[in-house]
Amino acid sequence: MTASWLEIDLSRLEANVAAVRRLVGPAIRVCGVVKADAYGMGALPIARRLAAAGADMLAVYSPEQAAPLVGAVPSPILVPILVMMPVRRIDPDGALAPALRDGRLHLTLHDAAHLDDVEAIGADLGASVPLHLHIDTGMSRMGLNAERVRDVAEAVRATRHIDVAGIYTHFAAAEDDVAFTDSQMTRFEQALDDAANVLPDDLIVHAANTFAVHRNARYHRSMVRVGLGLYGYGPPLMEGPPRVTDAPTVRPIMRWVSALAHVECWPRGASVGYNRTHRLDQDTLLGVVPAGYGDGYALALSNQAVVRIGEGDARFEAPVLGRVNMDQVVVDLSAAKGPVRCGDPVELISNDPEAPNSVEALARMAGSSCYEVLCRLSRVPKKYVEGRGHCA
């Protein structure tokens, strides 16, 4: 018996790909970001559907994240996969080698010294490595100095086993700091201009994440890298103008569901849970939901989150009382519209962005972000469905 599970609607995922396509236009490529196990929702099923829906490329962080995709049996992912961390070596006999040889695996260059490592990878494999130049324009994390892009591009031209396939930067605050995002884009464009005559004409140029995609077409260039938006989150979190007008709506693809494991009435004055952080002010019907911080339901949601119990007209909101436990939470069933029993369905996270238990709402309560809320759920079992919306 599964205590709780993520219900992931793949038809909504496909609809979100189509929405992004309509927003950026047919000439712009779409790269689906599936790092961190597709933000906790299962990289292989998500990647398969993104590829089937027409994503032109996928992006992961590490070789370890790429391997299950390029080596999937019986049908590997065939669209190119970009690895964004610095890769120093690829085993010529390993699972990634065939994908790199046939151009399905793209690597990223972060500094001039890294160039020797990438050239050695190509020499070891007897292949030309498709390489993207990562330009730092304000993240101060990894990436080439924007003022040295021309020098590096010239050095790449002198290699024997590298093909420059792309060039990109990453925005630090596209959701809430348009001025800084514009300054990053200006630095990126200047670097492109400086190196224009030593870069290939068919280069894939990409900068925009989900927030930048919805900000301004200036950021779209020849490809956009979208993660959060494909999963149905992001645009409502943006602050201030500008925004792309009439942008198609993306809808959350995931809901976290469970069932009541225990129901019991407790007397007035009883304390609830560890450290007695809540005390009942009246006799209260309480329920236990078998999911907790060990599954990714944040401890910071203690005494402030709500779940939704039941379905249809009988559904009601139940506040979380006391501290979130490792594998369970206690909820107040007082608002029930009728009898409540063990086994009644529980929605811990809704796929309705307006719900009080949406990913966005829980992120605000926990002082966190949608990214972290989603990635915390990686250990929860997944069920993939088609068109089962459940939105209010």
C-alpha atoms as a printed R data frame, in Angstrom:
    type eleno elety resid chain resno       x      y       z
1   ATOM     1    CA   MET     A     1   0.000  0.000   0.000
2   ATOM     2    CA   THR     A     2   1.381  3.400  -0.997
3   ATOM     3    CA   ALA     A     3   1.067  6.035   1.715
4   ATOM     4    CA   SER     A     4   1.147  8.951  -0.726
5   ATOM     5    CA   TRP     A     5   2.024  9.604  -4.336
6   ATOM     6    CA   LEU     A     6   2.525 12.329  -6.912
7   ATOM     7    CA   GLU     A     7  -0.118 12.347  -9.625
8   ATOM     8    CA   ILE     A     8   1.567 13.813 -12.709
9   ATOM     9    CA   ASP     A     9  -0.563 14.768 -15.686
10  ATOM    10    CA   LEU     A    10   1.491 14.219 -18.853
11  ATOM    11    CA   SER     A    11  -1.203 15.687 -21.080
12  ATOM    12    CA   ARG     A    12  -0.879 18.954 -19.173
13  ATOM    13    CA   LEU     A    13   2.881 18.783 -19.688
14  ATOM    14    CA   GLU     A    14   2.324 18.456 -23.428
15  ATOM    15    CA   ALA     A    15  -0.129 21.367 -23.364
16  ATOM    16    CA   ASN     A    16   2.455 23.491 -21.558
17  ATOM    17    CA   VAL     A    17   5.037 22.730 -24.258
18  ATOM    18    CA   ALA     A    18   2.506 23.897 -26.841
19  ATOM    19    CA   ALA     A    19   1.841 27.063 -24.808
20  ATOM    20    CA   VAL     A    20   5.545 27.924 -24.709
21  ATOM    21    CA   ARG     A    21   5.758 27.226 -28.447
22  ATOM    22    CA   ARG     A    22   2.938 29.668 -29.120
23  ATOM    23    CA   LEU     A    23   4.616 32.273 -26.934
24  ATOM    24    CA   VAL     A    24   8.075 32.157 -28.546
25  ATOM    25    CA   GLY     A    25   7.013 31.359 -32.115
26  ATOM    26    CA   PRO     A    26   7.912 28.505 -34.463
27  ATOM    27    CA   ALA     A    27  11.440 29.760 -35.258
28  ATOM    28    CA   ILE     A    28  12.662 29.519 -31.643
29  ATOM    29    CA   ARG     A    29  13.835 26.177 -30.256
30  ATOM    30    CA   VAL     A    30  12.600 24.944 -26.884
31  ATOM    31    CA   CYS     A    31  14.950 23.228 -24.422
32  ATOM    32    CA   GLY     A    32  13.190 21.397 -21.584
33  ATOM    33    CA   VAL     A    33  15.131 21.434 -18.306
34  ATOM    34    CA   VAL     A    34  14.939 18.023 -16.614
35  ATOM    35    CA   LYS     A    35  17.751 18.352 -14.074
36  ATOM    36    CA   ALA     A    36  17.283 17.074 -10.506
37  ATOM    37    CA   ASP     A    37  15.061 14.222 -11.759
38  ATOM    38    CA   ALA     A    38  12.840 16.715 -13.608
39  ATOM    39    CA   TYR     A    39  12.448 18.772 -10.437
40  ATOM    40    CA   GLY     A    40  11.491 15.641  -8.535
41  ATOM    41    CA   MET     A    41   8.824 14.440 -10.972
42  ATOM    42    CA   GLY     A    42  10.754 11.676 -12.738
43  ATOM    43    CA   ALA     A    43  13.256 12.601 -15.457
44  ATOM    44    CA   LEU     A    44  12.744  9.677 -17.845
45  ATOM    45    CA   PRO     A    45   8.925  9.804 -18.195
46  ATOM    46    CA   ILE     A    46   9.017 13.595 -18.319
47  ATOM    47    CA   ALA     A    47  11.841 13.601 -20.886
48  ATOM    48    CA   ARG     A    48  10.021 11.053 -23.063
49  ATOM    49    CA   ARG     A    49   6.887 13.202 -23.139
50  ATOM    50    CA   LEU     A    50   8.828 16.415 -23.755
51  ATOM    51    CA   ALA     A    51  10.590 14.793 -26.708
52  ATOM    52    CA   ALA     A    52   7.296 13.453 -28.061
53  ATOM    53    CA   ALA     A    53   5.741 16.907 -27.654
54  ATOM    54    CA   GLY     A    54   8.450 18.462 -29.810
55  ATOM    55    CA   ALA     A    55  11.100 19.749 -27.399
56  ATOM    56    CA   ASP     A    56  14.238 20.390 -29.447
57  ATOM    57    CA   MET     A    57  16.713 19.766 -26.635
58  ATOM    58    CA   LEU     A    58  16.799 18.744 -22.979
59  ATOM    59    CA   ALA     A    59  19.106 20.024 -20.245
60  ATOM    60    CA   VAL     A    60  20.500 18.268 -17.174
61  ATOM    61    CA   TYR     A    61  23.121 19.264 -14.643
62  ATOM    62    CA   SER     A    62  25.488 16.295 -14.556
63  ATOM    63    CA   PRO     A    63  26.601 13.266 -16.588
64  ATOM    64    CA   GLU     A    64  24.908 11.086 -13.967
65  ATOM    65    CA   GLN     A    65  21.603 12.763 -14.797
66  ATOM    66    CA   ALA     A    66  22.151 12.332 -18.536
67  ATOM    67    CA   ALA     A    67  23.067  8.626 -18.451
68  ATOM    68    CA   PRO     A    68  19.569  7.182 -17.718
69  ATOM    69    CA   LEU     A    69  18.129  9.270 -20.556
70  ATOM    70    CA   VAL     A    70  20.590  8.485 -23.331
71  ATOM    71    CA   GLY     A    71  20.818  4.825 -22.279
72  ATOM    72    CA   ALA     A    72  17.136  4.166 -21.623
73  ATOM    73    CA   VAL     A    73  15.923  0.731 -22.705
74  ATOM    74    CA   PRO     A    74  14.250 -0.110 -25.032
75  ATOM    75    CA   SER     A    75  14.079  3.430 -26.444
76  ATOM    76    CA   PRO     A    76  16.670  6.035 -25.455
77  ATOM    77    CA   ILE     A    77  15.948  9.761 -25.607
78  ATOM    78    CA   LEU     A    78  17.052 10.860 -29.063
79  ATOM    79    CA   VAL     A    79  16.847 14.650 -28.824
80  ATOM    80    CA   PRO     A    80  20.167 16.299 -27.844
81  ATOM    81    CA   ILE     A    81  20.868 16.598 -24.120
82  ATOM    82    CA   LEU     A    82  22.932 19.475 -22.746
83  ATOM    83    CA   VAL     A    83  25.027 18.803 -19.622
84  ATOM    84    CA   MET     A    84  25.489 22.126 -17.821
85  ATOM    85    CA   MET     A    85  28.177 21.358 -15.231
86  ATOM    86    CA   PRO     A    86  31.876 21.253 -16.187
87  ATOM    87    CA   VAL     A    87  32.636 17.705 -17.383
88  ATOM    88    CA   ARG     A    88  36.315 16.771 -17.113
89  ATOM    89    CA   ARG     A    89  36.212 13.203 -18.419
90  ATOM    90    CA   ILE     A    90  33.917 10.759 -20.217
91  ATOM    91    CA   ASP     A    91  34.658  7.028 -20.036
92  ATOM    92    CA   PRO     A    92  35.216  5.898 -23.660
93  ATOM    93    CA   ASP     A    93  33.571  2.592 -22.761
94  ATOM    94    CA   GLY     A    94  30.793  4.088 -20.643
95  ATOM    95    CA   ALA     A    95  27.109  4.655 -21.289
96  ATOM    96    CA   LEU     A    96  27.554  8.277 -22.385
97  ATOM    97    CA   ALA     A    97  30.218  7.658 -25.039
98  ATOM    98    CA   PRO     A    98  27.867  6.545 -27.865
99  ATOM    99    CA   ALA     A    99  25.593  9.543 -27.300
100 ATOM   100    CA   LEU     A   100  28.519 11.938 -27.421
101 ATOM   101    CA   ARG     A   101  29.917 10.324 -30.575
102 ATOM   102    CA   ASP     A   102  26.613 10.675 -32.437
103 ATOM   103    CA   GLY     A   103  25.955 14.237 -31.259
104 ATOM   104    CA   ARG     A   104  23.149 13.509 -28.789
105 ATOM   105    CA   LEU     A   105  25.199 14.696 -25.807
106 ATOM   106    CA   HIS     A   106  26.338 18.321 -25.629
107 ATOM   107    CA   LEU     A   107  28.847 19.574 -23.053
108 ATOM   108    CA   THR     A   108  29.390 23.039 -21.560
109 ATOM   109    CA   LEU     A   109  32.636 25.055 -21.389
110 ATOM   110    CA   HIS     A   110  33.034 27.157 -18.240
111 ATOM   111    CA   ASP     A   111  36.605 28.471 -18.365
112 ATOM   112    CA   ALA     A   112  39.652 28.505 -20.626
113 ATOM   113    CA   ALA     A   113  41.459 25.806 -18.644
114 ATOM   114    CA   HIS     A   114  38.468 23.507 -19.090
115 ATOM   115    CA   LEU     A   115  39.081 23.553 -22.849
116 ATOM   116    CA   ASP     A   116  41.965 21.089 -22.572
117 ATOM   117    CA   ASP     A   117  39.700 18.635 -20.713
118 ATOM   118    CA   VAL     A   118  37.028 18.798 -23.397
119 ATOM   119    CA   GLU     A   119  39.583 18.361 -26.197
120 ATOM   120    CA   ALA     A   120  40.948 15.287 -24.372
121 ATOM   121    CA   ILE     A   121  37.425 13.851 -24.123
122 ATOM   122    CA   GLY     A   122  37.001 14.188 -27.868
123 ATOM   123    CA   ALA     A   123  40.417 12.659 -28.546
124 ATOM   124    CA   ASP     A   124  39.697  9.700 -26.257
125 ATOM   125    CA   LEU     A   125  36.394  9.038 -28.018
126 ATOM   126    CA   GLY     A   126  37.621  9.775 -31.516
127 ATOM   127    CA   ALA     A   127  34.791 12.260 -31.954
128 ATOM   128    CA   SER     A   128  33.987 15.955 -32.160
129 ATOM   129    CA   VAL     A   129  32.364 17.138 -28.929
130 ATOM   130    CA   PRO     A   130  29.316 19.429 -29.377
131 ATOM   131    CA   LEU     A   131  30.144 22.248 -26.988
132 ATOM   132    CA   HIS     A   132  28.204 25.211 -25.585
133 ATOM   133    CA   LEU     A   133  30.103 28.227 -24.254
134 ATOM   134    CA   HIS     A   134  28.618 29.379 -20.944
135 ATOM   135    CA   ILE     A   135  29.105 33.113 -20.468
136 ATOM   136    CA   ASP     A   136  28.896 34.591 -16.971
137 ATOM   137    CA   THR     A   137  27.069 37.921 -17.098
138 ATOM   138    CA   GLY     A   138  26.167 38.364 -13.441
139 ATOM   139    CA   MET     A   139  25.549 35.070 -11.636
140 ATOM   140    CA   SER     A   140  29.164 34.918 -10.383
141 ATOM   141    CA   ARG     A   141  28.938 31.169 -10.233
142 ATOM   142    CA   MET     A   142  30.543 29.475 -13.227
143 ATOM   143    CA   GLY     A   143  31.143 30.493 -16.801
144 ATOM   144    CA   LEU     A   144  33.527 32.326 -19.096
145 ATOM   145    CA   ASN     A   145  34.388 35.953 -18.500
146 ATOM   146    CA   ALA     A   146  32.236 37.921 -20.941
147 ATOM   147    CA   GLU     A   147  35.222 40.038 -21.989
148 ATOM   148    CA   ARG     A   148  37.245 36.961 -23.004
149 ATOM   149    CA   VAL     A   149  34.712 35.169 -25.194
150 ATOM   150    CA   ARG     A   150  36.509 36.068 -28.414
151 ATOM   151    CA   ASP     A   151  39.830 34.719 -27.115
152 ATOM   152    CA   VAL     A   152  38.224 31.460 -26.027
153 ATOM   153    CA   ALA     A   153  36.308 31.089 -29.294
154 ATOM   154    CA   GLU     A   154  39.568 31.489 -31.209
155 ATOM   155    CA   ALA     A   155  41.205 28.847 -28.996
156 ATOM   156    CA   VAL     A   156  38.317 26.476 -29.690
157 ATOM   157    CA   ARG     A   157  38.817 26.932 -33.440
158 ATOM   158    CA   ALA     A   158  42.361 25.640 -33.025
159 ATOM   159    CA   THR     A   159  41.204 22.349 -31.495
160 ATOM   160    CA   ARG     A   160  40.622 19.151 -33.475
161 ATOM   161    CA   HIS     A   161  37.866 17.476 -31.456
162 ATOM   162    CA   ILE     A   162  35.424 20.263 -30.537
163 ATOM   163    CA   ASP     A   163  32.495 21.772 -32.453
164 ATOM   164    CA   VAL     A   164  30.940 24.892 -30.963
165 ATOM   165    CA   ALA     A   165  27.223 24.099 -30.999
166 ATOM   166    CA   GLY     A   166  25.880 26.814 -28.709
167 ATOM   167    CA   ILE     A   167  26.524 29.789 -26.482
168 ATOM   168    CA   TYR     A   168  24.476 30.854 -23.483
169 ATOM   169    CA   THR     A   169  24.149 32.815 -20.292
170 ATOM   170    CA   HIS     A   170  21.901 32.459 -17.260
171 ATOM   171    CA   PHE     A   171  19.802 35.187 -15.660
172 ATOM   172    CA   ALA     A   172  20.033 35.766 -11.925
173 ATOM   173    CA   ALA     A   173  16.757 37.550 -11.211
174 ATOM   174    CA   ALA     A   174  14.467 37.661 -14.244
175 ATOM   175    CA   GLU     A   175  11.424 37.211 -11.999
176 ATOM   176    CA   ASP     A   176  11.884 40.455 -10.055
177 ATOM   177    CA   ASP     A   177  14.798 42.599 -11.323
178 ATOM   178    CA   VAL     A   178  14.265 43.668 -14.908
179 ATOM   179    CA   ALA     A   179  17.021 46.289 -14.833
180 ATOM   180    CA   PHE     A   180  19.661 43.731 -13.843
181 ATOM   181    CA   THR     A   181  18.309 41.219 -16.354
182 ATOM   182    CA   ASP     A   182  18.593 43.841 -19.091
183 ATOM   183    CA   SER     A   183  22.164 44.571 -18.039
184 ATOM   184    CA   GLN     A   184  23.002 40.860 -18.222
185 ATOM   185    CA   MET     A   185  21.485 40.628 -21.692
186 ATOM   186    CA   THR     A   186  23.449 43.657 -22.835
187 ATOM   187    CA   ARG     A   187  26.718 42.071 -21.648
188 ATOM   188    CA   PHE     A   188  25.786 38.829 -23.394
189 ATOM   189    CA   GLU     A   189  24.957 40.611 -26.652
190 ATOM   190    CA   GLN     A   190  28.222 42.531 -26.483
191 ATOM   191    CA   ALA     A   191  30.162 39.284 -26.036
192 ATOM   192    CA   LEU     A   192  28.345 37.817 -29.057
193 ATOM   193    CA   ASP     A   193  29.183 40.876 -31.144
194 ATOM   194    CA   ASP     A   194  32.837 40.829 -30.096
195 ATOM   195    CA   ALA     A   195  33.234 37.190 -31.172
196 ATOM   196    CA   ALA     A   196  30.844 37.210 -34.112
197 ATOM   197    CA   ASN     A   197  33.406 36.511 -36.826
198 ATOM   198    CA   VAL     A   198  34.989 33.567 -34.975
199 ATOM   199    CA   LEU     A   199  31.742 31.826 -34.005
200 ATOM   200    CA   PRO     A   200  29.757 29.499 -36.317
201 ATOM   201    CA   ASP     A   201  26.791 31.009 -38.131
202 ATOM   202    CA   ASP     A   202  24.470 28.192 -37.045
203 ATOM   203    CA   LEU     A   203  25.231 28.627 -33.336
204 ATOM   204    CA   ILE     A   204  22.374 27.956 -30.877
205 ATOM   205    CA   VAL     A   205  22.106 31.141 -28.782
206 ATOM   206    CA   HIS     A   206  20.132 30.803 -25.551
207 ATOM   207    CA   ALA     A   207  19.585 32.872 -22.424
208 ATOM   208    CA   ALA     A   208  15.935 32.858 -21.348
209 ATOM   209    CA   ASN     A   209  14.642 30.803 -18.455
210 ATOM   210    CA   THR     A   210  10.916 30.573 -17.647
211 ATOM   211    CA   PHE     A   211  10.721 34.093 -16.228
212 ATOM   212    CA   ALA     A   212  12.723 35.680 -19.047
213 ATOM   213    CA   VAL     A   213  10.599 33.892 -21.648
214 ATOM   214    CA   HIS     A   214   7.553 35.687 -20.244
215 ATOM   215    CA   ARG     A   215   9.352 39.029 -19.838
216 ATOM   216    CA   ASN     A   216  10.438 40.086 -23.292
217 ATOM   217    CA   ALA     A   217  11.031 38.545 -26.722
218 ATOM   218    CA   ARG     A   218  14.479 40.201 -26.670
219 ATOM   219    CA   TYR     A   219  15.630 37.394 -24.385
220 ATOM   220    CA   HIS     A   220  14.411 34.542 -26.591
221 ATOM   221    CA   ARG     A   221  17.251 34.516 -29.147
222 ATOM   222    CA   SER     A   222  17.350 31.166 -31.013
223 ATOM   223    CA   MET     A   223  16.429 28.874 -28.080
224 ATOM   224    CA   VAL     A   224  14.772 29.169 -24.678
225 ATOM   225    CA   ARG     A   225  15.543 26.935 -21.685
226 ATOM   226    CA   VAL     A   226  12.339 26.283 -19.768
227 ATOM   227    CA   GLY     A   227  11.948 24.127 -16.678
228 ATOM   228    CA   LEU     A   228   9.517 25.568 -14.153
229 ATOM   229    CA   GLY     A   229   7.168 26.890 -16.849
230 ATOM   230    CA   LEU     A   230   6.821 23.508 -18.555
231 ATOM   231    CA   TYR     A   231   5.751 22.062 -15.222
232 ATOM   232    CA   GLY     A   232   3.133 24.802 -14.867
233 ATOM   233    CA   TYR     A   233   4.770 27.201 -12.438
234 ATOM   234    CA   GLY     A   234   6.553 30.527 -12.617
235 ATOM   235    CA   PRO     A   235   4.644 33.334 -14.369
236 ATOM   236    CA   PRO     A   236   2.414 34.198 -11.339
237 ATOM   237    CA   LEU     A   237   5.581 34.748  -9.279
238 ATOM   238    CA   MET     A   238   6.874 37.527 -11.545
239 ATOM   239    CA   GLU     A   239   6.979 41.046 -10.168
240 ATOM   240    CA   GLY     A   240   6.369 44.175 -12.223
241 ATOM   241    CA   PRO     A   241   6.453 44.902 -15.956
242 ATOM   242    CA   PRO     A   242   7.272 44.260 -18.697
243 ATOM   243    CA   ARG     A   243   5.596 40.997 -19.603
244 ATOM   244    CA   VAL     A   244   4.832 39.366 -22.920
245 ATOM   245    CA   THR     A   245   1.232 40.302 -23.652
246 ATOM   246    CA   ASP     A   246  -1.380 37.589 -24.160
247 ATOM   247    CA   ALA     A   247   1.037 34.836 -23.117
248 ATOM   248    CA   PRO     A   248  -0.705 31.420 -23.127
249 ATOM   249    CA   THR     A   249  -1.390 30.018 -19.673
250 ATOM   250    CA   VAL     A   250   0.685 27.127 -18.356
251 ATOM   251    CA   ARG     A   251  -0.947 24.848 -15.777
252 ATOM   252    CA   PRO     A   252   0.618 22.814 -12.945
253 ATOM   253    CA   ILE     A   253   1.095 19.179 -13.904
254 ATOM   254    CA   MET     A   254   1.486 17.721 -10.394
255 ATOM   255    CA   ARG     A   255  -0.660 17.089  -7.326
256 ATOM   256    CA   TRP     A   256   0.420 15.210  -4.194
257 ATOM   257    CA   VAL     A   257  -2.273 12.936  -2.824
258 ATOM   258    CA   SER     A   258  -2.706 10.535   0.056
259 ATOM   259    CA   ALA     A   259  -5.497  9.175   2.265
260 ATOM   260    CA   LEU     A   260  -6.397  9.534   5.926
261 ATOM   261    CA   ALA     A   261  -4.651  6.821   7.928
262 ATOM   262    CA   HIS     A   262  -6.366  7.530  11.280
263 ATOM   263    CA   VAL     A   263  -9.314  9.570  12.563
264 ATOM   264    CA   GLU     A   264 -10.003 10.262  16.231
265 ATOM   265    CA   CYS     A   265 -11.635 12.888  18.458
266 ATOM   266    CA   TRP     A   266  -9.320 14.451  21.041
267 ATOM   267    CA   PRO     A   267 -10.442 16.481  24.097
268 ATOM   268    CA   ARG     A   268 -10.139 20.182  24.724
269 ATOM   269    CA   GLY     A   269  -6.729 21.018  26.202
270 ATOM   270    CA   ALA     A   270  -4.856 18.153  24.517
271 ATOM   271    CA   SER     A   271  -1.527 19.148  22.961
272 ATOM   272    CA   VAL     A   272  -0.757 18.024  19.428
273 ATOM   273    CA   GLY     A   273   2.553 16.585  18.306
274 ATOM   274    CA   TYR     A   274   6.200 17.047  19.210
275 ATOM   275    CA   ASN     A   275   7.121 19.949  21.487
276 ATOM   276    CA   ARG     A   276   3.402 20.639  22.106
277 ATOM   277    CA   THR     A   277   3.306 23.551  19.662
278 ATOM   278    CA   HIS     A   278  -0.493 23.439  19.377
279 ATOM   279    CA   ARG     A   279  -3.123 22.963  22.083
280 ATOM   280    CA   LEU     A   280  -6.776 22.227  21.295
281 ATOM   281    CA   ASP     A   281  -9.240 24.871  22.519
282 ATOM   282    CA   GLN     A   282 -12.202 22.494  22.097
283 ATOM   283    CA   ASP     A   283 -12.931 18.808  21.529
284 ATOM   284    CA   THR     A   284 -11.615 18.276  17.986
285 ATOM   285    CA   LEU     A   285 -11.725 15.583  15.340
286 ATOM   286    CA   LEU     A   286  -8.175 15.054  14.106
287 ATOM   287    CA   GLY     A   287  -6.843 13.058  11.176
288 ATOM   288    CA   VAL     A   288  -3.424 11.646  10.443
289 ATOM   289    CA   VAL     A   289  -2.014 11.923   6.905
290 ATOM   290    CA   PRO     A   290   0.873  9.494   6.232
291 ATOM   291    CA   ALA     A   291   3.360 11.977   4.723
292 ATOM   292    CA   GLY     A   292   5.918 14.208   6.409
293 ATOM   293    CA   TYR     A   293   9.254 15.942   6.127
294 ATOM   294    CA   GLY     A   294  10.934 12.626   5.272
295 ATOM   295    CA   ASP     A   295   8.854 12.698   2.079
296 ATOM   296    CA   GLY     A   296   9.498 16.381   1.403
297 ATOM   297    CA   TYR     A   297   6.637 18.096   3.265
298 ATOM   298    CA   ALA     A   298   8.604 20.910   4.873
299 ATOM   299    CA   LEU     A   299   8.873 21.221   8.651
300 ATOM   300    CA   ALA     A   300   8.363 24.962   8.130
301 ATOM   301    CA   LEU     A   301   4.724 24.229   7.196
302 ATOM   302    CA   SER     A   302   3.961 23.224  10.791
303 ATOM   303    CA   ASN     A   303   0.876 24.979  12.210
304 ATOM   304    CA   GLN     A   304   0.262 27.019   9.057
305 ATOM   305    CA   ALA     A   305  -0.394 24.866   5.958
306 ATOM   306    CA   VAL     A   306  -3.703 23.312   4.957
307 ATOM   307    CA   VAL     A   307  -4.552 20.147   3.067
308 ATOM   308    CA   ARG     A   308  -7.789 19.395   1.250
309 ATOM   309    CA   ILE     A   309  -9.888 16.375   2.272
310 ATOM   310    CA   GLY     A   310 -12.454 14.571   0.124
311 ATOM   311    CA   GLU     A   311 -13.608 15.235  -3.419
312 ATOM   312    CA   GLY     A   312 -16.218 17.272  -5.257
313 ATOM   313    CA   ASP     A   313 -18.779 19.190  -3.212
314 ATOM   314    CA   ALA     A   314 -17.750 17.351  -0.041
315 ATOM   315    CA   ARG     A   315 -14.132 18.591  -0.187
316 ATOM   316    CA   PHE     A   316 -12.979 20.834   2.648
317 ATOM   317    CA   GLU     A   317  -9.787 22.462   3.899
318 ATOM   318    CA   ALA     A   318  -8.070 20.974   6.943
319 ATOM   319    CA   PRO     A   319  -5.366 22.988   8.751
320 ATOM   320    CA   VAL     A   320  -2.119 21.267   9.738
321 ATOM   321    CA   LEU     A   321  -1.881 21.233  13.544
322 ATOM   322    CA   GLY     A   322   1.358 20.837  15.450
323 ATOM   323    CA   ARG     A   323   4.772 20.064  14.036
324 ATOM   324    CA   VAL     A   324   5.158 18.184  10.775
325 ATOM   325    CA   ASN     A   325   6.520 14.714  11.625
326 ATOM   326    CA   MET     A   326   9.038 12.679   9.651
327 ATOM   327    CA   ASP     A   327   6.321 10.579   8.022
328 ATOM   328    CA   GLN     A   328   2.963 12.046   9.036
329 ATOM   329    CA   VAL     A   329   1.041 15.234   9.729
330 ATOM   330    CA   VAL     A   330  -1.986 15.843  11.932
331 ATOM   331    CA   VAL     A   331  -4.854 17.851  10.464
332 ATOM   332    CA   ASP     A   332  -8.000 19.425  11.920
333 ATOM   333    CA   LEU     A   333 -11.144 17.848  10.447
334 ATOM   334    CA   SER     A   334 -13.611 20.267  12.079
335 ATOM   335    CA   ALA     A   335 -14.711 21.777   8.763
336 ATOM   336    CA   ALA     A   336 -15.961 18.432   7.420
337 ATOM   337    CA   LYS     A   337 -19.362 18.617   5.722
338 ATOM   338    CA   GLY     A   338 -20.251 15.081   6.748
339 ATOM   339    CA   PRO     A   339 -18.743 11.907   8.198
340 ATOM   340    CA   VAL     A   340 -14.961 11.519   7.791
341 ATOM   341    CA   ARG     A   341 -13.389  8.063   7.645
342 ATOM   342    CA   CYS     A   342 -10.016  6.425   7.307
343 ATOM   343    CA   GLY     A   343  -9.196  6.114   3.627
344 ATOM   344    CA   ASP     A   344 -10.799  9.407   2.602
345 ATOM   345    CA   PRO     A   345  -8.632 11.105  -0.052
346 ATOM   346    CA   VAL     A   346  -6.221 13.857   0.959
347 ATOM   347    CA   GLU     A   347  -4.600 16.406  -1.324
348 ATOM   348    CA   LEU     A   348  -1.362 17.673   0.197
349 ATOM   349    CA   ILE     A   349  -0.423 19.769  -2.850
350 ATOM   350    CA   SER     A   350  -2.966 20.937  -5.404
351 ATOM   351    CA   ASN     A   351  -2.525 21.435  -9.140
352 ATOM   352    CA   ASP     A   352  -4.825 24.468  -8.870
353 ATOM   353    CA   PRO     A   353  -2.550 27.545  -8.655
354 ATOM   354    CA   GLU     A   354  -5.259 29.422  -6.731
355 ATOM   355    CA   ALA     A   355  -5.621 26.746  -4.037
356 ATOM   356    CA   PRO     A   356  -4.341 27.383  -0.504
357 ATOM   357    CA   ASN     A   357  -2.190 24.255  -0.850
358 ATOM   358    CA   SER     A   358  -0.677 25.088  -4.246
359 ATOM   359    CA   VAL     A   359   3.081 24.825  -4.715
360 ATOM   360    CA   GLU     A   360   3.302 28.622  -4.777
361 ATOM   361    CA   ALA     A   361   1.305 29.002  -1.540
362 ATOM   362    CA   LEU     A   362   3.352 26.385   0.307
363 ATOM   363    CA   ALA     A   363   6.602 27.944  -0.917
364 ATOM   364    CA   ARG     A   364   5.543 31.299   0.533
365 ATOM   365    CA   MET     A   365   4.581 29.718   3.858
366 ATOM   366    CA   ALA     A   366   7.880 27.854   4.097
367 ATOM   367    CA   GLY     A   367   9.985 30.874   3.105
368 ATOM   368    CA   SER     A   368  11.184 28.796   0.163
369 ATOM   369    CA   SER     A   369  10.707 28.607  -3.611
370 ATOM   370    CA   CYS     A   370   8.700 26.515  -6.053
371 ATOM   371    CA   TYR     A   371  11.953 24.888  -7.141
372 ATOM   372    CA   GLU     A   372  12.744 23.614  -3.650
373 ATOM   373    CA   VAL     A   373   9.174 22.524  -2.885
374 ATOM   374    CA   LEU     A   374   9.156 20.387  -6.033
375 ATOM   375    CA   CYS     A   375  12.669 18.963  -5.681
376 ATOM   376    CA   ARG     A   376  11.957 17.868  -2.096
377 ATOM   377    CA   LEU     A   377   9.399 15.391  -3.458
378 ATOM   378    CA   SER     A   378  11.824 13.220  -5.424
379 ATOM   379    CA   ARG     A   379  11.395 10.175  -3.147
380 ATOM   380    CA   VAL     A   380   7.575 10.168  -3.323
381 ATOM   381    CA   PRO     A   381   6.192  7.462  -5.691
382 ATOM   382    CA   LYS     A   382   4.827  8.760  -8.999
383 ATOM   383    CA   LYS     A   383   1.713  7.913 -10.971
384 ATOM   384    CA   TYR     A   384   1.503  9.295 -14.510
385 ATOM   385    CA   VAL     A   385  -1.955 10.108 -15.795
386 ATOM   386    CA   GLU     A   386  -3.555 11.618 -18.875
387 ATOM   387    CA   GLY     A   387  -5.968 14.495 -18.575
388 ATOM   388    CA   ARG     A   388  -7.071 13.932 -14.994
389 ATOM   389    CA   GLY     A   389  -7.209 17.579 -14.011
390 ATOM   390    CA   HIS     A   390  -8.862 17.755 -10.574
391 ATOM   391    CA   CYS     A   391  -8.523 21.551 -10.657
392 ATOM   392    CA   ALA     A   392 -11.245 23.475  -8.887
